[in-house]
Amino acid sequence: MNKISSFLFMMIILLSVSCSQDDNVETEIQEQDIYTTKDALLKDLTKRLSVLLKEEEVREFLKNEVNKQFDGDYNVLAIEALQKQLKIKEESLSFGNHLLAISSQNQISFENLITYIGNHYPLLQIKIPDLGEINSKDWDTEKEVPIVAFISSNGSEDHILAYDQYGNEITLSKTQQPTELVVVLNENERVKVIAQSEIENKIFCSKESSVPYYKYSNTNFFLKEKLSECINFPIKIGSHEKSSGCDRDRRAGKDKIKRVKFNNKTAFNNAKDGWFDGGLELKLTVFFGQANGAISQISKNFYTREKDMKTTKWLNLDVEIVNWDKTIYGDAMLYSWVEEDPGDPVEIKSGFTSKFDDNTTQSFEIKKTVTDKDDILGESVVEYCDATGGYGHLYNTGTVQFQVNQNEYDLAYEDEYLVGDWDGDGRDNIAVRRSNQIIMDYNYDGISDFSFFFGLGNQDDYLVGDWDGDGRDNIAVRRSNGISMDYNFDGVADKIFYFGSGDSEDEYLSGDWNKDGRDNIGIRKNQYITMNLNFDNPNIYQTVSYGNGNQEDQYLIGDFNGDNTEDIAVRRENQIIIDYNMDGTADQSYFYGLGNSEDEYLVGDWNGDGKDNIAVRKGNTILMNYDVDTTPDFTYIFGLGTN
């Protein structure tokens, strides 16, 4: 071979090697970039997982992982789950490798998939929404093969794309709850990702808060709830002696955010995106300024269970905010509420005005960064001379109500107001529950006639009914789906039975559904009320449909027409709409009270005429209506008031 031929031969070899190397590089780049968007990734993994769930071992693995509830919801981070070992038909691989073995037009290696998720979507999670009786705890993994859905980045769409075990497309509604178990792929809202390089510069207030829940490569995964326990208030506390004569001058200690609730069911449902959501992620930001124009802020996150606020009841917080020195911070602060959701950052603006001791007034423009998917719950200006005793002044953003107080001691208050005929005289009376103590008034004189202890207090759901048919109402406590009934006010359970699915039900109710003289239990799931007719046999029941479910402000149970059978009513603001014969049709409606601005609506036979009526409670004052009109017929005071 001559020199030219040798040279050409070598060039061909080099070009061949070079092209081969370039092809490999190009293949690797293409493989890593096959998911051009988040939705492309989710769609591919959703379809693969739907098919893989045909394997019982996968279903059992996933059930075990989500039931750990590492952040309070039934979910697991994808980056964690994909790397765990799983044996399917004697083949032991990582869960991710089993997933990638499912046929797809997208080809990617396990290592590149994990790297891609870690770099682009570290908060990707696999979640099983709690749909009441359909939930991960009761998942029969031998028989039930769930469909798999993903939440797209286009949050405005009303539908959700899902796949069945054969890879067929299914369309689900965001608002209409499915009738079968669903696995959902979306991004976690309760975890914060912090790079290792940022950890060294971050100040943690305790050893516990500095420990990540999970760590992958140089990325740390922290539970937001753990981080939110530690707030370093950027506030210099002044020692100025206050003398304006306001509530805050007469009390010691920091301001506290005491409690918060949604104004109505519509506001709650708007903040909760759909059935696939878990608890709400509420964020409060307090803005306060100084005379020189400087603005400081404090943020606090509250992570709720869904049942904590779904009936528009108060969520007790009792979290310190700031020691308010008016000479430094003026006479106003701005409280701003958001329900957080993952999304792209956007900036919103608002403002407030504060007056200082030198009679100068400053107007502060607030710029706050939220995401385009966050639900803005509104804001209120808190003024220095607002009432701070008890629960404090009531503020309303239009979406949520909240109260701020300034008390160096914890408040003494009733946990719950209960209605029942305690002495069997044919008239219902009031009791207050303070922790696990029930304090009863038999004769509307505002004085305690009897008290006893039963249950675990705020850990239980308390119900009232005549459980043994002796003409006197008694107490039961519900813990999960177990109902423990006390027949004789001695604090000892005389009967225990199980009904429903526990906390995943929308609401537990009590009433005499079949005229046998004994009250029984009902459960409401959305607009469907399933009534147990004999707790000796929980399989004897009937179901009726009434109202609009969780869109209603409140469901009320009572014998409104005096026929010795309980009826169902729904309250919409201050309108009470009654169904007398359980046929799902409204028979009468009337208006009473001020709606959701009242502390509570109660049902009872206040005058012994055999018919139940409505009362409204404002603090510890109960205004009773006897005759289905708009005017209170009797008012009395009992207890200390509550939520």
C-alpha positions as CSV (number, residue, x, y, z in Angstrom):
1,M,0.0,0.0,0.0
2,N,1.5,3.4,-1.0
3,K,1.7,6.4,1.3
4,I,-1.3,8.1,-0.3
5,S,-3.4,5.0,0.0
6,S,-2.2,4.5,3.6
7,F,-3.1,8.1,4.4
8,L,-6.5,7.8,2.9
9,F,-7.1,4.6,4.7
10,M,-6.1,6.2,8.1
11,M,-8.4,9.2,7.3
12,I,-11.3,6.9,6.7
13,I,-10.6,5.1,10.0
14,L,-10.4,8.4,11.9
15,L,-13.5,9.8,10.3
16,S,-15.3,6.6,11.0
17,V,-14.3,6.7,14.7
18,S,-15.1,10.4,14.9
19,C,-18.6,9.9,13.3
20,S,-19.2,6.9,15.6
21,Q,-18.3,9.0,18.7
22,D,-20.4,11.9,17.5
23,D,-23.3,9.6,16.9
24,N,-23.0,8.3,20.5
25,V,-22.9,11.8,21.8
26,E,-25.9,12.8,19.8
27,T,-27.8,9.6,20.9
28,E,-27.1,10.5,24.6
29,I,-28.2,14.1,24.1
30,Q,-31.4,13.0,22.3
31,E,-32.1,10.4,25.0
32,Q,-31.7,12.9,27.8
33,D,-33.9,15.4,26.0
34,I,-36.7,13.2,24.8
35,Y,-39.1,14.8,27.3
36,T,-39.4,18.3,25.9
37,T,-41.9,19.4,28.5
38,K,-43.2,18.3,31.9
39,D,-46.4,17.1,30.3
40,A,-44.4,14.8,27.9
41,L,-42.6,13.2,30.9
42,L,-45.8,12.8,32.9
43,K,-47.7,11.3,29.9
44,D,-45.0,8.8,29.2
45,L,-44.6,7.7,32.8
46,T,-48.4,7.6,33.4
47,K,-49.0,5.3,30.5
48,R,-46.1,3.0,31.5
49,L,-47.3,2.8,35.1
50,S,-50.9,2.1,34.1
51,V,-49.7,-1.0,32.3
52,L,-47.2,-2.0,35.0
53,L,-50.0,-1.9,37.6
54,K,-51.4,-5.1,36.1
55,E,-48.7,-6.8,38.3
56,E,-49.9,-7.5,41.8
57,E,-46.4,-7.0,43.2
58,V,-46.4,-3.5,41.9
59,R,-49.8,-2.7,43.4
60,E,-48.7,-4.0,46.8
61,F,-45.4,-2.0,46.5
62,L,-47.2,1.2,45.7
63,K,-49.8,0.8,48.4
64,N,-47.1,0.3,51.0
65,E,-45.2,3.4,49.8
66,V,-48.1,5.9,49.7
67,N,-49.5,4.7,53.0
68,K,-46.4,5.8,54.8
69,Q,-47.9,9.4,54.3
70,F,-44.5,11.0,54.7
71,D,-46.0,14.5,54.3
72,G,-49.5,13.8,55.5
73,D,-50.9,12.9,52.1
74,Y,-51.0,9.4,50.5
75,N,-48.0,9.8,48.2
76,V,-44.3,9.1,47.6
77,L,-41.7,11.1,45.8
78,A,-41.0,9.6,42.3
79,I,-37.3,10.0,42.6
80,E,-37.3,8.0,45.8
81,A,-39.7,5.3,44.7
82,L,-38.1,4.7,41.3
83,Q,-34.8,3.7,42.9
84,K,-36.2,1.1,45.3
85,Q,-35.9,-2.6,44.6
86,L,-38.9,-4.5,43.6
87,K,-39.3,-8.2,42.7
88,I,-41.8,-9.1,39.9
89,K,-42.1,-12.7,38.9
90,E,-38.7,-13.5,40.5
91,E,-36.9,-10.7,38.7
92,S,-35.5,-8.2,41.1
93,L,-34.9,-4.7,39.6
94,S,-35.4,-1.1,40.7
95,F,-39.0,0.1,40.4
96,G,-37.8,2.5,37.7
97,N,-36.2,-0.3,35.6
98,H,-39.4,-2.3,35.7
99,L,-41.3,0.8,34.6
100,L,-38.9,1.4,31.7
101,A,-39.3,-2.2,30.5
102,I,-42.9,-1.3,29.5
103,S,-43.0,-0.6,25.8
104,S,-43.0,3.1,24.8
105,Q,-42.0,5.2,21.8
106,N,-39.6,7.0,24.2
107,Q,-36.4,5.2,25.0
108,I,-34.3,6.3,27.9
109,S,-32.0,4.6,30.3
110,F,-32.8,4.3,34.0
111,E,-29.8,6.5,35.0
112,N,-30.8,9.3,32.5
113,L,-34.4,9.1,33.7
114,I,-33.4,9.6,37.4
115,T,-31.0,12.4,36.3
116,Y,-33.7,14.1,34.2
117,I,-36.2,14.0,37.0
118,G,-33.6,15.2,39.6
119,N,-32.6,18.1,37.4
120,H,-36.0,19.2,36.1
121,Y,-38.9,17.8,38.2
122,P,-37.5,16.7,41.6
123,L,-40.9,17.2,43.2
124,L,-42.7,14.7,40.9
125,Q,-44.8,12.4,43.1
126,I,-47.0,9.3,42.8
127,K,-50.2,9.9,44.8
128,I,-53.4,8.1,45.6
129,P,-56.2,10.7,46.4
130,D,-58.5,9.8,49.3
131,L,-62.0,9.5,47.7
132,G,-63.8,8.4,50.9
133,E,-64.6,4.7,50.7
134,I,-62.2,4.5,47.8
135,N,-58.8,5.0,49.3
136,S,-55.3,3.5,49.5
137,K,-55.8,2.1,53.0
138,D,-58.7,-0.2,51.8
139,W,-57.1,-1.0,48.4
140,D,-57.6,-4.6,47.6
141,T,-54.4,-5.1,45.7
142,E,-55.4,-8.7,44.7
143,K,-58.4,-7.5,42.7
144,E,-58.3,-3.7,42.1
145,V,-56.2,-2.4,39.2
146,P,-56.4,1.4,39.4
147,I,-56.2,3.8,36.5
148,V,-53.4,6.3,36.4
149,A,-53.8,10.0,35.6
150,F,-51.5,13.0,35.5
151,I,-52.2,16.6,36.2
152,S,-51.0,18.7,33.2
153,S,-49.3,22.0,33.5
154,N,-52.4,23.6,31.9
155,G,-54.3,24.0,35.1
156,S,-57.2,25.8,33.3
157,E,-58.3,22.6,31.6
158,D,-61.3,21.0,33.2
159,H,-60.3,17.4,32.2
160,I,-57.5,15.1,33.3
161,L,-55.9,12.5,31.0
162,A,-55.7,9.0,32.4
163,Y,-54.8,5.4,31.2
164,D,-56.2,2.0,32.1
165,Q,-54.2,-1.2,32.5
166,Y,-54.3,-1.8,28.8
167,G,-52.8,1.7,28.0
168,N,-56.1,3.0,26.7
169,E,-56.8,6.8,27.2
170,I,-59.5,7.8,29.6
171,T,-60.7,11.4,30.3
172,L,-61.6,12.3,33.9
173,S,-63.3,15.5,35.2
174,K,-61.4,17.7,37.7
175,T,-64.6,18.5,39.6
176,Q,-66.5,15.2,39.5
177,Q,-65.0,12.6,41.8
178,P,-64.1,9.2,40.2
179,T,-65.9,6.1,41.3
180,E,-62.8,3.9,41.2
181,L,-59.3,4.1,42.7
182,V,-57.0,6.5,40.8
183,V,-53.2,6.9,40.9
184,V,-52.1,10.4,40.1
185,L,-48.7,11.8,38.9
186,N,-48.2,15.5,39.8
187,E,-45.8,17.7,41.7
188,N,-45.6,17.7,45.5
189,E,-46.7,20.9,47.3
190,R,-45.3,20.1,50.7
191,V,-41.7,19.5,50.0
192,K,-38.9,22.1,49.4
193,V,-35.8,21.3,47.4
194,I,-32.6,22.9,48.6
195,A,-29.3,22.4,46.8
196,Q,-26.3,21.3,48.9
197,S,-24.5,24.5,48.0
198,E,-27.3,26.5,49.6
199,I,-27.4,24.5,52.8
200,E,-24.1,25.9,54.0
201,N,-25.5,29.4,54.0
202,K,-28.9,28.5,55.4
203,I,-29.7,29.1,59.1
204,F,-31.7,26.3,60.7
205,C,-33.3,26.9,64.1
206,S,-32.9,23.4,65.4
207,K,-31.1,20.1,64.6
208,E,-34.4,18.5,63.6
209,S,-35.2,21.2,61.0
210,S,-31.8,20.9,59.4
211,V,-32.2,17.2,58.6
212,P,-33.7,16.6,55.1
213,Y,-36.4,14.0,54.6
214,Y,-34.6,12.6,51.6
215,K,-31.4,13.3,49.8
216,Y,-30.4,12.6,46.2
217,S,-27.0,13.5,44.8
218,N,-26.5,17.2,45.8
219,T,-30.1,17.8,46.3
220,N,-31.9,17.9,49.7
221,F,-35.6,17.4,50.2
222,F,-37.1,19.1,53.2
223,L,-40.7,19.0,54.5
224,K,-42.0,22.5,54.4
225,E,-43.9,21.9,57.5
226,K,-40.7,21.1,59.3
227,L,-39.0,24.2,58.0
228,S,-42.0,26.4,58.8
229,E,-41.7,25.5,62.5
230,C,-38.6,27.7,62.6
231,I,-39.1,31.4,61.8
232,N,-36.4,33.9,62.6
233,F,-38.3,37.1,63.0
234,P,-36.3,40.0,61.6
235,I,-37.6,42.3,64.2
236,K,-35.8,44.5,66.7
237,I,-38.1,44.7,69.8
238,G,-38.4,48.2,71.2
239,S,-38.7,49.0,74.9
240,H,-40.8,52.1,74.5
241,E,-43.5,52.5,77.2
242,K,-46.9,52.6,75.4
243,S,-49.6,54.9,76.5
244,S,-52.3,55.2,73.8
245,G,-54.9,53.3,75.8
246,C,-55.5,50.6,73.2
247,D,-55.9,46.9,73.9
248,R,-52.3,46.2,72.9
249,D,-51.1,48.7,75.5
250,R,-53.0,46.8,78.2
251,R,-51.6,43.4,77.3
252,A,-48.2,41.7,77.2
253,G,-46.7,39.4,74.7
254,K,-46.6,39.1,70.9
255,D,-49.5,39.4,68.6
256,K,-50.9,35.9,67.7
257,I,-52.7,34.7,64.7
258,K,-55.4,32.7,66.6
259,R,-57.5,31.0,63.9
260,V,-58.7,31.1,60.3
261,K,-61.6,29.7,58.3
262,F,-63.1,30.0,54.8
263,N,-66.2,32.2,54.4
264,N,-68.2,29.4,52.7
265,K,-68.0,26.1,50.9
266,T,-67.5,27.8,47.5
267,A,-64.4,29.6,48.7
268,F,-63.0,26.4,50.2
269,N,-63.7,24.4,47.0
270,N,-62.1,27.1,44.8
271,A,-59.0,27.0,46.9
272,K,-59.0,23.2,46.7
273,D,-58.4,22.5,43.0
274,G,-60.2,19.2,42.8
275,W,-60.6,15.7,44.1
276,F,-56.9,14.9,43.4
277,D,-55.8,17.5,46.0
278,G,-54.9,16.6,49.6
279,G,-54.9,19.1,52.4
280,L,-54.5,22.8,51.8
281,E,-51.2,24.6,51.9
282,L,-52.0,28.0,53.5
283,K,-49.4,30.8,53.6
284,L,-49.8,33.9,55.7
285,T,-47.4,36.8,55.1
286,V,-47.4,39.8,57.4
287,F,-46.0,43.1,56.1
288,F,-45.0,45.9,58.4
289,G,-43.1,49.1,57.7
290,Q,-41.1,51.8,59.5
291,A,-41.1,55.6,59.3
292,N,-38.0,55.6,57.1
293,G,-39.9,53.6,54.4
294,A,-38.3,50.2,55.1
295,I,-40.6,47.2,54.8
296,S,-40.2,43.9,56.6
297,Q,-42.2,40.7,56.4
298,I,-42.9,37.5,58.2
299,S,-44.2,34.4,56.5
300,K,-45.8,31.3,58.1
301,N,-47.1,28.2,56.4
302,F,-50.0,26.1,57.7
303,Y,-50.4,22.5,56.4
304,T,-54.0,21.3,57.0
305,R,-55.8,18.0,56.6
306,E,-58.7,18.3,54.2
307,K,-61.3,17.7,57.0
308,D,-59.9,20.5,59.1
309,M,-61.6,23.2,57.1
310,K,-64.0,21.5,54.6
311,T,-67.0,22.3,56.8
312,T,-65.9,25.9,57.0
313,K,-65.1,25.5,60.6
314,W,-62.3,27.4,62.4
315,L,-58.7,26.1,62.2
316,N,-57.0,27.0,65.5
317,L,-53.5,28.2,64.9
318,D,-52.3,30.1,68.0
319,V,-49.0,31.2,66.3
320,E,-46.9,34.2,67.5
321,I,-46.3,36.9,65.0
322,V,-44.6,40.0,66.3
323,N,-44.3,42.2,69.4
324,W,-45.9,45.3,68.1
325,D,-44.1,48.5,69.1
326,K,-46.1,51.3,67.5
327,T,-43.2,53.8,67.8
328,I,-41.3,51.6,65.3
329,Y,-44.0,50.0,63.1
330,G,-46.7,52.6,63.1
331,D,-50.4,51.8,63.6
332,A,-51.1,49.3,60.8
333,M,-49.8,46.0,59.3
334,L,-51.0,44.0,56.3
335,Y,-52.0,40.4,56.6
336,S,-52.0,38.5,53.3
337,W,-53.2,34.9,52.6
338,V,-52.4,32.5,49.8
339,E,-53.1,28.9,49.1
340,E,-49.9,27.7,47.5
341,D,-49.6,25.5,44.3
342,P,-46.6,24.8,42.2
343,G,-46.3,27.0,39.1
344,D,-44.3,29.8,37.5
345,P,-43.4,32.8,39.6
346,V,-45.4,36.0,39.1
347,E,-45.4,39.3,41.0
348,I,-48.5,40.9,42.5
349,K,-48.7,44.3,44.1
350,S,-50.8,45.8,46.9
351,G,-50.2,48.3,49.7
352,F,-51.2,49.9,53.0
353,T,-50.8,53.1,55.0
354,S,-49.4,53.4,58.5
355,K,-49.3,56.4,60.8
356,F,-46.4,57.0,63.2
357,D,-46.1,58.8,66.5
358,D,-44.7,61.9,65.0
359,N,-47.9,62.2,63.0
360,T,-46.2,61.4,59.7
361,T,-48.0,58.9,57.5
362,Q,-46.2,56.4,55.2
363,S,-47.8,54.6,52.3
364,F,-46.1,51.3,51.6
365,E,-46.2,49.5,48.2
366,I,-46.0,45.8,48.6
367,K,-44.5,43.5,46.0
368,K,-45.1,39.8,46.6
369,T,-44.0,36.8,44.5
370,V,-46.5,34.0,44.1
371,T,-47.0,31.4,41.4
372,D,-49.5,31.6,38.5
373,K,-51.3,28.6,40.1
374,D,-51.6,30.0,43.6
375,D,-55.1,30.8,44.9
376,I,-55.0,34.4,46.2
377,L,-57.2,34.4,49.4
378,G,-57.1,38.1,50.0
379,E,-55.6,40.5,52.6
380,S,-56.7,42.7,55.5
381,V,-55.1,45.7,57.2
382,V,-54.7,45.0,61.0
383,E,-54.8,48.3,63.0
384,Y,-53.0,48.9,66.3
385,C,-56.1,49.8,68.2
386,D,-58.2,46.8,67.1
387,A,-59.6,44.6,69.9
388,T,-57.1,42.0,71.0
389,G,-58.9,40.4,73.9
390,G,-60.4,36.9,73.6
391,Y,-60.0,35.8,70.0
392,G,-59.3,39.3,69.0
393,H,-60.8,41.4,66.1
394,L,-62.5,39.6,63.3
395,Y,-61.0,40.3,59.8
396,N,-62.5,39.2,56.5
397,T,-60.6,39.2,53.2
398,G,-63.7,38.3,51.3
399,T,-62.5,34.6,51.1
400,V,-61.2,33.8,54.6
401,Q,-61.8,35.2,58.0
402,F,-59.1,35.3,60.7
403,Q,-58.5,36.7,64.2
404,V,-55.5,38.2,65.8
405,N,-55.1,38.6,69.6
406,Q,-52.5,39.7,72.0
407,N,-52.6,37.6,75.1
408,E,-49.7,36.4,77.3
409,Y,-51.9,33.5,78.6
410,D,-53.7,30.8,76.6
411,L,-57.4,31.4,76.2
412,A,-59.9,29.4,78.1
413,Y,-62.7,28.6,75.8
414,E,-65.2,25.9,74.9
415,D,-64.0,23.4,72.2
416,E,-67.5,22.7,71.0
417,Y,-71.2,23.4,71.6
418,L,-73.6,20.4,71.7
419,V,-77.4,20.1,71.6
420,G,-79.5,17.4,73.3
421,D,-82.3,16.6,75.7
422,W,-80.1,15.8,78.7
423,D,-82.9,15.2,81.3
424,G,-85.7,13.7,79.1
425,D,-88.1,16.6,79.6
426,G,-88.9,16.9,75.9
427,R,-86.9,20.1,75.4
428,D,-83.4,20.2,74.0
429,N,-80.7,22.0,75.9
430,I,-77.1,23.1,75.4
431,A,-73.8,21.5,76.6
432,V,-70.3,22.7,76.0
433,R,-67.4,20.4,75.5
434,R,-64.1,21.6,76.9
435,S,-61.4,19.2,75.9
436,N,-63.0,15.8,77.0
437,Q,-65.3,17.4,79.6
438,I,-69.0,17.8,78.7
439,I,-70.7,20.5,80.8
440,M,-74.5,20.4,80.6
441,D,-77.2,23.0,81.3
442,Y,-80.6,21.4,81.8
443,N,-82.9,24.5,82.2
444,Y,-81.6,27.5,80.2
445,D,-80.3,29.4,83.3
446,G,-76.7,29.5,82.1
447,I,-75.5,27.4,85.1
448,S,-73.9,24.0,84.8
449,D,-76.2,21.3,86.1
450,F,-74.0,18.2,85.4
451,S,-70.6,17.4,83.8
452,F,-68.6,14.3,83.0
453,F,-65.6,13.2,81.0
454,F,-65.7,11.0,77.9
455,G,-63.3,10.4,75.0
456,L,-60.0,12.1,74.1
457,G,-61.2,15.6,73.6
458,N,-60.2,17.3,70.3
459,Q,-58.8,14.1,68.9
460,D,-62.3,12.7,68.6
461,D,-65.5,13.7,66.8
462,Y,-68.4,14.1,69.3
463,L,-72.0,13.1,68.4
464,V,-75.3,13.4,70.3
465,G,-78.2,11.0,70.2
466,D,-80.6,8.8,72.3
467,W,-78.7,5.6,71.7
468,D,-80.8,3.3,74.0
469,G,-84.3,4.8,73.5
470,D,-84.8,5.9,77.1
471,G,-85.8,9.5,76.1
472,R,-82.6,11.1,77.1
473,D,-79.8,12.1,74.7
474,N,-76.3,11.0,75.3
475,I,-72.8,11.3,73.9
476,A,-70.8,9.2,71.5
477,V,-67.3,9.7,70.2
478,R,-66.1,8.7,66.8
479,R,-62.5,7.7,66.3
480,S,-61.8,6.7,62.6
481,N,-64.9,4.6,61.8
482,G,-65.5,3.3,65.3
483,I,-68.4,4.9,67.3
484,S,-68.3,4.5,71.1
485,M,-71.6,5.3,72.8
486,D,-72.1,6.2,76.4
487,Y,-75.7,5.5,77.6
488,N,-75.6,7.0,81.1
489,F,-73.2,9.9,81.4
490,D,-70.5,7.8,83.3
491,G,-67.8,8.2,80.7
492,V,-67.7,4.5,79.9
493,A,-68.5,3.2,76.4
494,D,-71.6,0.9,76.6
495,K,-71.7,0.1,72.9
496,I,-69.1,0.2,70.1
497,F,-69.8,-0.4,66.5
498,Y,-68.1,0.5,63.1
499,F,-69.6,2.3,60.2
500,G,-68.2,4.1,57.1
501,S,-64.6,4.8,56.3
502,G,-63.7,7.1,59.1
503,D,-62.1,10.5,58.5
504,S,-62.4,10.2,54.8
505,E,-66.1,10.6,55.0
506,D,-67.3,14.2,54.5
507,E,-69.4,14.2,57.7
508,Y,-70.9,11.9,60.4
509,L,-74.5,12.7,61.5
510,S,-76.9,11.3,64.0
511,G,-80.7,10.9,64.0
512,D,-83.7,8.5,64.4
513,W,-84.1,7.5,60.8
514,N,-86.7,4.8,61.2
515,K,-89.0,5.9,64.1
516,D,-87.8,3.1,66.4
517,G,-87.1,5.7,69.2
518,R,-83.3,5.2,69.0
519,D,-80.9,7.5,67.2
520,N,-78.4,6.1,64.8
521,I,-75.5,7.2,62.7
522,G,-75.5,8.5,59.2
523,I,-72.5,9.5,57.0
524,R,-72.6,12.1,54.3
525,K,-70.4,11.8,51.3
526,N,-70.9,14.8,49.1
527,Q,-74.7,15.0,48.7
528,Y,-75.4,11.4,49.6
529,I,-76.4,10.5,53.1
530,T,-76.2,6.8,54.0
531,M,-78.2,6.1,57.2
532,N,-77.5,3.1,59.4
533,L,-80.9,1.9,60.7
534,N,-79.7,-0.5,63.4
535,F,-76.2,-0.3,64.8
536,D,-76.6,-3.9,65.9
537,N,-76.4,-4.7,62.2
538,P,-74.4,-2.0,60.3
539,N,-75.5,-3.6,57.0
540,I,-79.1,-2.3,57.4
541,Y,-79.1,1.1,55.9
542,Q,-80.6,3.4,53.3
543,T,-79.2,6.2,51.2
544,V,-80.8,9.4,50.1
545,S,-79.5,12.3,48.0
546,Y,-80.1,15.9,48.9
547,G,-78.5,19.3,48.2
548,N,-75.3,20.1,46.5
549,G,-72.9,18.2,48.8
550,N,-69.8,20.2,49.8
551,Q,-71.1,23.3,48.0
552,E,-73.6,23.7,50.8
553,D,-72.6,25.8,53.8
554,Q,-74.0,23.3,56.2
555,Y,-76.1,20.1,56.5
556,L,-78.6,20.1,59.4
557,I,-80.6,17.1,60.8
558,G,-83.8,17.5,62.8
559,D,-87.5,16.6,63.1
560,F,-88.6,19.9,61.5
561,N,-92.3,18.9,61.1
562,G,-92.9,16.9,64.2
563,D,-93.6,13.5,62.6
564,N,-91.1,11.7,64.8
565,T,-88.7,11.1,61.9
566,E,-85.6,13.0,61.3
567,D,-85.5,15.3,58.2
568,I,-82.6,16.8,56.3
569,A,-82.0,20.5,55.7
570,V,-79.2,22.4,54.0
571,R,-78.1,25.9,55.0
572,R,-77.0,28.3,52.3
573,E,-75.8,31.4,54.0
574,N,-78.9,32.3,56.1
575,Q,-81.4,30.3,54.1
576,I,-82.6,26.9,55.6
577,I,-84.0,24.6,53.0
578,I,-85.8,21.5,54.4
579,D,-86.7,18.1,52.9
580,Y,-89.5,16.6,55.1
581,N,-89.8,13.1,53.5
582,M,-86.3,12.2,52.4
583,D,-87.1,12.3,48.7
584,G,-84.4,14.7,47.8
585,T,-86.8,17.6,47.1
586,A,-87.1,20.8,49.0
587,D,-90.4,21.2,50.8
588,Q,-89.9,24.5,52.7
589,S,-87.3,27.2,53.1
590,Y,-86.9,30.2,55.3
591,F,-84.3,32.7,56.4
592,Y,-82.8,33.1,59.9
593,G,-79.7,34.8,61.2
594,L,-76.9,36.4,59.2
595,G,-75.4,33.3,57.5
596,N,-71.7,32.5,57.7
597,S,-71.0,35.6,59.8
598,E,-72.7,33.8,62.7
599,D,-70.4,31.7,64.8
600,E,-72.6,28.6,64.4
601,Y,-76.0,27.3,63.5
602,L,-77.6,24.7,65.9
603,V,-80.7,22.5,65.7
604,G,-83.0,21.6,68.6
605,D,-86.5,21.4,70.0
606,W,-86.2,24.6,72.1
607,N,-89.8,24.8,73.5
608,G,-90.9,21.2,73.7
609,D,-93.5,21.3,70.9
610,G,-92.1,18.2,69.2
611,K,-90.6,20.1,66.3
612,D,-87.0,21.0,65.9
613,N,-86.0,24.5,65.0
614,I,-82.9,26.6,64.4
615,A,-80.7,28.7,66.7
616,V,-77.7,30.8,65.9
617,R,-74.8,31.2,68.3
618,K,-72.8,34.4,68.5
619,G,-69.9,33.9,70.9
620,N,-71.6,32.4,74.0
621,T,-75.0,33.8,73.2
622,I,-77.6,31.5,71.7
623,L,-80.6,33.0,69.9
624,M,-83.4,30.4,69.4
625,N,-86.2,30.5,66.9
626,Y,-89.4,28.6,67.8
627,D,-91.6,29.1,64.8
628,V,-89.9,29.2,61.4
629,D,-89.7,33.0,61.1
630,T,-86.8,35.5,61.1
631,T,-87.2,36.7,64.8
632,P,-85.4,35.1,67.8
633,D,-87.9,33.9,70.4
634,F,-85.5,33.2,73.2
635,T,-81.9,34.2,74.0
636,Y,-79.6,33.0,76.7
637,I,-75.9,32.8,77.5
638,F,-73.9,29.7,78.4
639,G,-70.2,28.8,78.3
640,L,-67.3,30.9,77.1
641,G,-67.9,30.9,73.3
642,T,-65.9,29.1,70.8
643,N,-65.5,28.2,67.1
